[in-house]
Amino acid sequence: MKKPLLSHSVQFALSLLLAAAVVALAVYKGPELLQAFVRVRPGWVLAGALFFAANYCFRALRLTTLSPEPLRFWPQAVRTACLHGMASFLFPFRAGDLTLPVLLKSANATPLTVGTRMLIKARLLDVAAMGFWMAAAALVLPAAIPFYFRCGWLALALPMAGAPWILKGMGHLGSRFTTGWLGRMADAAAQAEFNRRLILQSLAVWLTIGGFLFCAMRAVGLDLNLGEAWFLISIQLPLQILPVQGIAQAGNHEGGWVAGLALLGIPPAEGLNFALTSHALILVNILALGPVALLARKKTAPPG
């Protein structure tokens, strides 16, 4: 039992350190960030908000497809998706992700075991969708990035794109080949059906995330061409599923932006300003999910 406890403690400490480091940087660069906020482009902020809203519509729609129990798109699925999205973003080391089974139980009395299988299936579909968009970026984007990096990115993306079916095959092979959390995921994958509708909904989830991030770039004055933006977004995608995550994704977001922009020739100091400003825009959109969830709750409340 000691190893898991140590692992969780290290994970927790790293997540807090990431958040503290980002807050310290934001305070240190306060005057520069204030000027950057003044220059934010309202039109791109609005366009990003529309992509963000579309993203959560697709997430809610996918929940209705995943659920074996009757689940209405509005208000049940929308409220569940909003609350789960807030928790996943704000809680450190991805602890918020685990709230989905509890939220589903509250929404339509879905048993916790069924909700857990839905969470695993949704995450496998997310990994596959991310892998698809990353592979597409590595294969076709015109951005001038090193060839070895492009090959490495493709080598990471292809197994991600096939993850649900790889794990499904492992689950069918039996427990000799899978143990622990990998075994549980393989078992869940073996029992799951990844139909065309779910695949298209998952691709749409991550396409709208990409659209939102592109608008966030333009809003903070980062005028990359479409190929460069696509590459930077593809850097961000796998950071969404890392177990070490600061509060409100502090550190993951900044690290991905600074690294990606450095490969595109933008100095790290300048890249950090863009990263911090865009992170603030993302946080505003995430917090806006709260009123939507409250509205959905009001609609479902019994009369009297």
BALOBA-1460 file (C-alpha; in Angstrom, 3 decimals):
// residues 304
<rec num="1" residu="m" x="0.000" y="0.000" z="0.000"/>
<rec num="2" residu="k" x="2.961" y="2.349" z="0.485"/>
<rec num="3" residu="k" x="3.774" y="2.787" z="-3.184"/>
<rec num="4" residu="p" x="0.365" y="4.156" z="-4.224"/>
<rec num="5" residu="l" x="0.312" y="6.512" z="-1.221"/>
<rec num="6" residu="l" x="3.761" y="7.799" z="-2.069"/>
<rec num="7" residu="s" x="2.775" y="8.226" z="-5.693"/>
<rec num="8" residu="h" x="-0.339" y="10.203" z="-4.735"/>
<rec num="9" residu="s" x="1.659" y="12.367" z="-2.323"/>
<rec num="10" residu="v" x="4.257" y="13.190" z="-4.971"/>
<rec num="11" residu="q" x="1.482" y="13.881" z="-7.479"/>
<rec num="12" residu="f" x="-0.247" y="16.222" z="-5.033"/>
<rec num="13" residu="a" x="2.997" y="18.043" z="-4.190"/>
<rec num="14" residu="l" x="3.911" y="18.514" z="-7.854"/>
<rec num="15" residu="s" x="0.439" y="19.817" z="-8.666"/>
<rec num="16" residu="l" x="0.627" y="22.392" z="-5.866"/>
<rec num="17" residu="l" x="4.133" y="23.418" z="-6.912"/>
<rec num="18" residu="l" x="2.969" y="23.943" z="-10.504"/>
<rec num="19" residu="a" x="0.096" y="26.139" z="-9.365"/>
<rec num="20" residu="a" x="2.329" y="28.130" z="-6.991"/>
<rec num="21" residu="a" x="4.944" y="28.668" z="-9.697"/>
<rec num="22" residu="v" x="2.366" y="29.963" z="-12.182"/>
<rec num="23" residu="v" x="0.823" y="32.323" z="-9.612"/>
<rec num="24" residu="a" x="4.282" y="33.648" z="-8.713"/>
<rec num="25" residu="l" x="5.070" y="34.244" z="-12.394"/>
<rec num="26" residu="a" x="1.742" y="36.011" z="-12.913"/>
<rec num="27" residu="v" x="2.420" y="38.330" z="-9.957"/>
<rec num="28" residu="y" x="5.978" y="39.009" z="-11.139"/>
<rec num="29" residu="k" x="4.816" y="39.840" z="-14.664"/>
<rec num="30" residu="g" x="1.722" y="41.731" z="-13.460"/>
<rec num="31" residu="p" x="2.272" y="45.027" z="-15.366"/>
<rec num="32" residu="e" x="2.979" y="43.228" z="-18.659"/>
<rec num="33" residu="l" x="-0.087" y="41.006" z="-18.230"/>
<rec num="34" residu="l" x="-2.282" y="44.000" z="-17.469"/>
<rec num="35" residu="q" x="-1.204" y="45.625" z="-20.730"/>
<rec num="36" residu="a" x="-1.864" y="42.352" z="-22.560"/>
<rec num="37" residu="f" x="-5.418" y="42.208" z="-21.148"/>
<rec num="38" residu="v" x="-6.081" y="45.756" z="-22.318"/>
<rec num="39" residu="r" x="-5.117" y="44.712" z="-25.847"/>
<rec num="40" residu="v" x="-7.345" y="41.594" z="-25.898"/>
<rec num="41" residu="r" x="-9.552" y="41.507" z="-29.033"/>
<rec num="42" residu="p" x="-13.254" y="41.301" z="-28.052"/>
<rec num="43" residu="g" x="-14.374" y="39.769" z="-31.356"/>
<rec num="44" residu="w" x="-12.080" y="36.780" z="-30.942"/>
<rec num="45" residu="v" x="-13.102" y="36.446" z="-27.279"/>
<rec num="46" residu="l" x="-16.748" y="36.164" z="-28.391"/>
<rec num="47" residu="a" x="-15.887" y="33.674" z="-31.138"/>
<rec num="48" residu="g" x="-13.981" y="31.589" z="-28.574"/>
<rec num="49" residu="a" x="-16.986" y="31.622" z="-26.239"/>
<rec num="50" residu="l" x="-19.167" y="30.243" z="-29.048"/>
<rec num="51" residu="f" x="-16.703" y="27.409" z="-29.696"/>
<rec num="52" residu="f" x="-16.585" y="26.755" z="-25.955"/>
<rec num="53" residu="a" x="-20.384" y="26.538" z="-25.770"/>
<rec num="54" residu="a" x="-20.421" y="24.187" z="-28.772"/>
<rec num="55" residu="n" x="-17.827" y="22.004" z="-27.064"/>
<rec num="56" residu="y" x="-20.018" y="21.467" z="-24.026"/>
<rec num="57" residu="c" x="-23.035" y="20.797" z="-26.216"/>
<rec num="58" residu="f" x="-21.083" y="17.981" z="-27.895"/>
<rec num="59" residu="r" x="-19.908" y="16.695" z="-24.497"/>
<rec num="60" residu="a" x="-23.504" y="16.610" z="-23.249"/>
<rec num="61" residu="l" x="-24.671" y="14.947" z="-26.463"/>
<rec num="62" residu="r" x="-22.006" y="12.262" z="-26.043"/>
<rec num="63" residu="l" x="-23.171" y="11.611" z="-22.481"/>
<rec num="64" residu="t" x="-26.677" y="10.885" z="-23.792"/>
<rec num="65" residu="t" x="-25.177" y="8.405" z="-26.259"/>
<rec num="66" residu="l" x="-22.948" y="6.758" z="-23.647"/>
<rec num="67" residu="s" x="-25.657" y="6.426" z="-20.998"/>
<rec num="68" residu="p" x="-27.552" y="3.114" z="-20.877"/>
<rec num="69" residu="e" x="-30.132" y="4.902" z="-18.697"/>
<rec num="70" residu="p" x="-32.476" y="7.576" z="-20.133"/>
<rec num="71" residu="l" x="-30.596" y="10.898" z="-19.998"/>
<rec num="72" residu="r" x="-32.111" y="14.069" z="-21.458"/>
<rec num="73" residu="f" x="-29.784" y="16.447" z="-23.309"/>
<rec num="74" residu="w" x="-31.324" y="19.438" z="-21.487"/>
<rec num="75" residu="p" x="-31.099" y="19.871" z="-18.652"/>
<rec num="76" residu="q" x="-29.610" y="16.625" z="-17.277"/>
<rec num="77" residu="a" x="-26.710" y="16.013" z="-19.678"/>
<rec num="78" residu="v" x="-25.818" y="19.710" z="-20.028"/>
<rec num="79" residu="r" x="-25.709" y="20.211" z="-16.260"/>
<rec num="80" residu="t" x="-23.624" y="17.063" z="-15.767"/>
<rec num="81" residu="a" x="-21.184" y="18.061" z="-18.514"/>
<rec num="82" residu="c" x="-20.797" y="21.607" z="-17.118"/>
<rec num="83" residu="l" x="-20.164" y="20.510" z="-13.533"/>
<rec num="84" residu="h" x="-17.797" y="17.758" z="-14.636"/>
<rec num="85" residu="g" x="-15.911" y="20.185" z="-16.882"/>
<rec num="86" residu="m" x="-15.467" y="22.683" z="-14.028"/>
<rec num="87" residu="a" x="-14.273" y="19.997" z="-11.630"/>
<rec num="88" residu="s" x="-11.868" y="18.470" z="-14.172"/>
<rec num="89" residu="f" x="-10.295" y="21.850" z="-14.918"/>
<rec num="90" residu="l" x="-10.163" y="23.338" z="-11.419"/>
<rec num="91" residu="f" x="-9.206" y="20.363" z="-9.231"/>
<rec num="92" residu="p" x="-5.506" y="19.386" z="-9.101"/>
<rec num="93" residu="f" x="-4.010" y="16.103" z="-10.397"/>
<rec num="94" residu="r" x="-7.203" y="15.360" z="-12.396"/>
<rec num="95" residu="a" x="-9.168" y="14.477" z="-9.259"/>
<rec num="96" residu="g" x="-12.184" y="16.307" z="-10.677"/>
<rec num="97" residu="d" x="-12.470" y="13.750" z="-13.451"/>
<rec num="98" residu="l" x="-13.691" y="11.212" z="-10.893"/>
<rec num="99" residu="t" x="-16.805" y="13.272" z="-10.142"/>
<rec num="100" residu="l" x="-18.604" y="12.072" z="-13.281"/>
<rec num="101" residu="p" x="-20.109" y="8.859" z="-11.790"/>
<rec num="102" residu="v" x="-21.455" y="10.823" z="-8.802"/>
<rec num="103" residu="l" x="-22.919" y="13.532" z="-11.074"/>
<rec num="104" residu="l" x="-24.588" y="10.901" z="-13.273"/>
<rec num="105" residu="k" x="-26.073" y="9.202" z="-10.213"/>
<rec num="106" residu="s" x="-27.541" y="12.552" z="-9.177"/>
<rec num="107" residu="a" x="-28.801" y="13.326" z="-12.706"/>
<rec num="108" residu="n" x="-30.664" y="10.112" z="-13.525"/>
<rec num="109" residu="a" x="-29.840" y="7.534" z="-10.812"/>
<rec num="110" residu="t" x="-27.114" y="5.905" z="-12.908"/>
<rec num="111" residu="p" x="-25.370" y="3.272" z="-10.711"/>
<rec num="112" residu="l" x="-21.828" y="4.274" z="-9.759"/>
<rec num="113" residu="t" x="-20.356" y="1.210" z="-11.478"/>
<rec num="114" residu="v" x="-22.123" y="2.128" z="-14.722"/>
<rec num="115" residu="g" x="-21.011" y="5.762" z="-14.377"/>
<rec num="116" residu="t" x="-17.417" y="4.626" z="-13.879"/>
<rec num="117" residu="r" x="-17.559" y="2.562" z="-17.070"/>
<rec num="118" residu="m" x="-18.984" y="5.578" z="-18.891"/>
<rec num="119" residu="l" x="-16.087" y="7.718" z="-17.615"/>
<rec num="120" residu="i" x="-13.501" y="5.177" z="-18.780"/>
<rec num="121" residu="k" x="-15.163" y="4.859" z="-22.172"/>
<rec num="122" residu="a" x="-15.369" y="8.641" z="-22.584"/>
<rec num="123" residu="r" x="-11.692" y="9.035" z="-21.724"/>
<rec num="124" residu="l" x="-10.676" y="6.307" z="-24.169"/>
<rec num="125" residu="l" x="-12.654" y="8.083" z="-26.882"/>
<rec num="126" residu="d" x="-10.961" y="11.368" z="-25.905"/>
<rec num="127" residu="v" x="-7.517" y="9.813" z="-26.227"/>
<rec num="128" residu="a" x="-8.435" y="8.413" z="-29.642"/>
<rec num="129" residu="a" x="-9.832" y="11.744" z="-30.868"/>
<rec num="130" residu="m" x="-6.755" y="13.612" z="-29.614"/>
<rec num="131" residu="g" x="-4.516" y="11.073" z="-31.338"/>
<rec num="132" residu="f" x="-6.387" y="11.547" z="-34.618"/>
<rec num="133" residu="w" x="-6.035" y="15.349" z="-34.584"/>
<rec num="134" residu="m" x="-2.381" y="15.128" z="-33.477"/>
<rec num="135" residu="a" x="-1.591" y="12.660" z="-36.283"/>
<rec num="136" residu="a" x="-3.319" y="14.924" z="-38.793"/>
<rec num="137" residu="a" x="-1.253" y="17.862" z="-37.531"/>
<rec num="138" residu="a" x="1.996" y="15.883" z="-37.793"/>
<rec num="139" residu="l" x="1.191" y="14.666" z="-41.316"/>
<rec num="140" residu="v" x="-0.234" y="17.694" z="-43.082"/>
<rec num="141" residu="l" x="0.522" y="20.913" z="-41.209"/>
<rec num="142" residu="p" x="2.832" y="23.285" z="-43.112"/>
<rec num="143" residu="a" x="4.512" y="24.724" z="-40.016"/>
<rec num="144" residu="a" x="8.308" y="24.717" z="-40.159"/>
<rec num="145" residu="i" x="9.119" y="22.332" z="-37.308"/>
<rec num="146" residu="p" x="12.039" y="19.876" z="-37.059"/>
<rec num="147" residu="f" x="11.496" y="16.618" z="-38.953"/>
<rec num="148" residu="y" x="12.510" y="14.503" z="-35.947"/>
<rec num="149" residu="f" x="9.895" y="16.233" z="-33.799"/>
<rec num="150" residu="r" x="7.228" y="15.644" z="-36.435"/>
<rec num="151" residu="c" x="8.115" y="11.926" z="-36.529"/>
<rec num="152" residu="g" x="8.101" y="11.675" z="-32.735"/>
<rec num="153" residu="w" x="4.730" y="13.411" z="-32.548"/>
<rec num="154" residu="l" x="3.308" y="10.992" z="-35.095"/>
<rec num="155" residu="a" x="4.742" y="8.026" z="-33.186"/>
<rec num="156" residu="l" x="2.876" y="9.244" z="-30.073"/>
<rec num="157" residu="a" x="-0.339" y="10.108" z="-31.917"/>
<rec num="158" residu="l" x="-0.945" y="6.807" z="-33.731"/>
<rec num="159" residu="p" x="-1.107" y="4.588" z="-30.581"/>
<rec num="160" residu="m" x="-3.347" y="7.216" z="-28.978"/>
<rec num="161" residu="a" x="-5.708" y="7.122" z="-31.966"/>
<rec num="162" residu="g" x="-5.928" y="3.341" z="-31.671"/>
<rec num="163" residu="a" x="-6.023" y="3.183" z="-27.854"/>
<rec num="164" residu="p" x="-9.667" y="2.035" z="-27.450"/>
<rec num="165" residu="w" x="-9.219" y="-0.848" z="-29.859"/>
<rec num="166" residu="i" x="-5.758" y="-1.787" z="-28.540"/>
<rec num="167" residu="l" x="-7.125" y="-1.976" z="-24.998"/>
<rec num="168" residu="k" x="-10.212" y="-3.794" z="-26.234"/>
<rec num="169" residu="g" x="-7.961" y="-6.489" z="-27.725"/>
<rec num="170" residu="m" x="-5.917" y="-6.677" z="-24.521"/>
<rec num="171" residu="g" x="-9.109" y="-7.111" z="-22.519"/>
<rec num="172" residu="h" x="-10.183" y="-10.008" z="-24.704"/>
<rec num="173" residu="l" x="-6.780" y="-11.655" z="-24.235"/>
<rec num="174" residu="g" x="-7.375" y="-11.922" z="-20.492"/>
<rec num="175" residu="s" x="-5.899" y="-10.841" z="-17.168"/>
<rec num="176" residu="r" x="-2.509" y="-12.461" z="-17.829"/>
<rec num="177" residu="f" x="-1.563" y="-9.457" z="-19.931"/>
<rec num="178" residu="t" x="-3.146" y="-6.679" z="-17.892"/>
<rec num="179" residu="t" x="-3.056" y="-5.850" z="-14.198"/>
<rec num="180" residu="g" x="-4.057" y="-2.934" z="-11.961"/>
<rec num="181" residu="w" x="-5.556" y="0.172" z="-13.558"/>
<rec num="182" residu="l" x="-4.532" y="-0.977" z="-17.043"/>
<rec num="183" residu="g" x="-6.455" y="-4.189" z="-16.483"/>
<rec num="184" residu="r" x="-9.567" y="-2.290" z="-15.386"/>
<rec num="185" residu="m" x="-9.404" y="-0.068" z="-18.470"/>
<rec num="186" residu="a" x="-8.866" y="-3.093" z="-20.726"/>
<rec num="187" residu="d" x="-11.848" y="-4.875" z="-19.158"/>
<rec num="188" residu="a" x="-14.037" y="-1.805" z="-19.634"/>
<rec num="189" residu="a" x="-12.859" y="-1.444" z="-23.244"/>
<rec num="190" residu="a" x="-13.556" y="-5.121" z="-23.952"/>
<rec num="191" residu="q" x="-17.194" y="-4.641" z="-22.882"/>
<rec num="192" residu="a" x="-17.655" y="-1.338" z="-24.726"/>
<rec num="193" residu="e" x="-18.901" y="-0.581" z="-28.210"/>
<rec num="194" residu="f" x="-17.161" y="2.302" z="-29.953"/>
<rec num="195" residu="n" x="-19.712" y="3.077" z="-32.646"/>
<rec num="196" residu="r" x="-19.515" y="5.672" z="-35.394"/>
<rec num="197" residu="r" x="-21.785" y="8.104" z="-33.556"/>
<rec num="198" residu="l" x="-19.557" y="8.181" z="-30.461"/>
<rec num="199" residu="i" x="-16.422" y="8.548" z="-32.575"/>
<rec num="200" residu="l" x="-17.870" y="11.510" z="-34.500"/>
<rec num="201" residu="q" x="-19.089" y="13.155" z="-31.287"/>
<rec num="202" residu="s" x="-15.619" y="12.756" z="-29.721"/>
<rec num="203" residu="l" x="-13.906" y="14.200" z="-32.796"/>
<rec num="204" residu="a" x="-16.307" y="17.148" z="-32.581"/>
<rec num="205" residu="v" x="-15.508" y="17.624" z="-28.873"/>
<rec num="206" residu="w" x="-11.819" y="18.045" z="-29.623"/>
<rec num="207" residu="l" x="-12.330" y="19.974" z="-32.855"/>
<rec num="208" residu="t" x="-14.299" y="22.610" z="-30.937"/>
<rec num="209" residu="i" x="-11.602" y="22.668" z="-28.240"/>
<rec num="210" residu="g" x="-9.135" y="23.386" z="-31.042"/>
<rec num="211" residu="g" x="-11.385" y="26.149" z="-32.363"/>
<rec num="212" residu="f" x="-11.604" y="27.681" z="-28.900"/>
<rec num="213" residu="l" x="-7.820" y="27.601" z="-28.439"/>
<rec num="214" residu="f" x="-7.317" y="29.145" z="-31.895"/>
<rec num="215" residu="c" x="-9.657" y="32.011" z="-30.954"/>
<rec num="216" residu="a" x="-7.813" y="32.400" z="-27.631"/>
<rec num="217" residu="m" x="-4.530" y="32.771" z="-29.543"/>
<rec num="218" residu="r" x="-5.977" y="35.447" z="-31.805"/>
<rec num="219" residu="a" x="-7.641" y="37.196" z="-28.863"/>
<rec num="220" residu="v" x="-4.303" y="37.702" z="-27.072"/>
<rec num="221" residu="g" x="-2.597" y="38.926" z="-30.262"/>
<rec num="222" residu="l" x="-0.856" y="35.705" z="-31.265"/>
<rec num="223" residu="d" x="-1.286" y="35.883" z="-35.046"/>
<rec num="224" residu="l" x="-0.122" y="32.425" z="-36.106"/>
<rec num="225" residu="n" x="-1.145" y="31.001" z="-39.448"/>
<rec num="226" residu="l" x="-3.514" y="28.037" z="-39.453"/>
<rec num="227" residu="g" x="-0.738" y="25.436" z="-39.701"/>
<rec num="228" residu="e" x="1.258" y="26.951" z="-36.831"/>
<rec num="229" residu="a" x="-1.887" y="27.268" z="-34.691"/>
<rec num="230" residu="w" x="-2.840" y="23.658" z="-35.413"/>
<rec num="231" residu="f" x="0.617" y="22.541" z="-34.319"/>
<rec num="232" residu="l" x="0.431" y="24.548" z="-31.081"/>
<rec num="233" residu="i" x="-3.026" y="23.128" z="-30.339"/>
<rec num="234" residu="s" x="-1.749" y="19.594" z="-30.940"/>
<rec num="235" residu="i" x="0.933" y="20.240" z="-28.291"/>
<rec num="236" residu="q" x="-1.828" y="21.199" z="-25.847"/>
<rec num="237" residu="l" x="-4.037" y="18.152" z="-26.365"/>
<rec num="238" residu="p" x="-2.032" y="15.424" z="-24.563"/>
<rec num="239" residu="l" x="-1.424" y="17.784" z="-21.640"/>
<rec num="240" residu="q" x="-5.166" y="17.574" z="-20.961"/>
<rec num="241" residu="i" x="-4.803" y="13.981" z="-19.729"/>
<rec num="242" residu="l" x="-1.575" y="14.136" z="-17.713"/>
<rec num="243" residu="p" x="-2.097" y="12.939" z="-14.102"/>
<rec num="244" residu="v" x="0.143" y="15.727" z="-12.742"/>
<rec num="245" residu="q" x="-1.905" y="18.885" z="-13.108"/>
<rec num="246" residu="g" x="-1.863" y="22.075" z="-11.098"/>
<rec num="247" residu="i" x="-4.971" y="23.776" z="-9.780"/>
<rec num="248" residu="a" x="-6.907" y="25.088" z="-12.820"/>
<rec num="249" residu="q" x="-4.346" y="23.330" z="-15.071"/>
<rec num="250" residu="a" x="-1.654" y="25.728" z="-13.911"/>
<rec num="251" residu="g" x="1.677" y="24.669" z="-15.380"/>
<rec num="252" residu="n" x="0.342" y="22.242" z="-17.989"/>
<rec num="253" residu="h" x="-1.108" y="25.024" z="-20.117"/>
<rec num="254" residu="e" x="1.897" y="27.326" z="-19.753"/>
<rec num="255" residu="g" x="4.431" y="24.561" z="-20.380"/>
<rec num="256" residu="g" x="2.713" y="23.461" z="-23.588"/>
<rec num="257" residu="w" x="2.396" y="26.980" z="-24.954"/>
<rec num="258" residu="v" x="5.951" y="28.021" z="-24.136"/>
<rec num="259" residu="a" x="7.429" y="24.814" z="-25.603"/>
<rec num="260" residu="g" x="5.278" y="24.941" z="-28.733"/>
<rec num="261" residu="l" x="5.899" y="28.635" z="-29.370"/>
<rec num="262" residu="a" x="9.647" y="28.149" z="-28.842"/>
<rec num="263" residu="l" x="9.626" y="25.535" z="-31.631"/>
<rec num="264" residu="l" x="7.867" y="28.134" z="-33.814"/>
<rec num="265" residu="g" x="10.612" y="30.684" z="-33.076"/>
<rec num="266" residu="i" x="8.920" y="32.779" z="-30.372"/>
<rec num="267" residu="p" x="11.190" y="33.487" z="-27.338"/>
<rec num="268" residu="p" x="10.110" y="31.784" z="-24.073"/>
<rec num="269" residu="a" x="9.619" y="35.093" z="-22.216"/>
<rec num="270" residu="e" x="7.224" y="36.346" z="-24.894"/>
<rec num="271" residu="g" x="5.566" y="32.944" z="-25.117"/>
<rec num="272" residu="l" x="4.945" y="32.958" z="-21.368"/>
<rec num="273" residu="n" x="3.050" y="36.256" z="-21.622"/>
<rec num="274" residu="f" x="0.785" y="34.774" z="-24.284"/>
<rec num="275" residu="a" x="0.322" y="31.608" z="-22.207"/>
<rec num="276" residu="l" x="-0.663" y="33.427" z="-19.009"/>
<rec num="277" residu="t" x="-3.079" y="35.760" z="-20.784"/>
<rec num="278" residu="s" x="-4.776" y="32.944" z="-22.703"/>
<rec num="279" residu="h" x="-5.009" y="30.873" z="-19.500"/>
<rec num="280" residu="a" x="-6.960" y="33.695" z="-17.863"/>
<rec num="281" residu="l" x="-9.404" y="33.721" z="-20.816"/>
<rec num="282" residu="i" x="-9.887" y="29.958" z="-20.504"/>
<rec num="283" residu="l" x="-10.526" y="30.284" z="-16.774"/>
<rec num="284" residu="v" x="-13.240" y="32.894" z="-17.393"/>
<rec num="285" residu="n" x="-15.014" y="30.519" z="-19.784"/>
<rec num="286" residu="i" x="-14.716" y="27.610" z="-17.344"/>
<rec num="287" residu="l" x="-16.219" y="29.674" z="-14.516"/>
<rec num="288" residu="a" x="-19.099" y="30.639" z="-16.825"/>
<rec num="289" residu="l" x="-20.146" y="26.965" z="-16.760"/>
<rec num="290" residu="g" x="-21.311" y="27.480" z="-13.159"/>
<rec num="291" residu="p" x="-24.313" y="29.723" z="-13.986"/>
<rec num="292" residu="v" x="-25.322" y="27.349" z="-16.808"/>
<rec num="293" residu="a" x="-25.284" y="24.426" z="-14.371"/>
<rec num="294" residu="l" x="-27.345" y="26.433" z="-11.866"/>
<rec num="295" residu="l" x="-29.888" y="27.292" z="-14.559"/>
<rec num="296" residu="a" x="-30.164" y="23.620" z="-15.485"/>
<rec num="297" residu="r" x="-30.618" y="22.709" z="-11.827"/>
<rec num="298" residu="k" x="-33.405" y="25.263" z="-11.479"/>
<rec num="299" residu="k" x="-35.166" y="23.756" z="-14.463"/>
<rec num="300" residu="t" x="-35.033" y="20.270" z="-12.954"/>
<rec num="301" residu="a" x="-36.082" y="21.265" z="-9.437"/>
<rec num="302" residu="p" x="-39.491" y="19.870" z="-8.381"/>
<rec num="303" residu="p" x="-42.305" y="22.444" z="-8.053"/>
<rec num="304" residu="g" x="-43.168" y="23.928" z="-4.698"/>
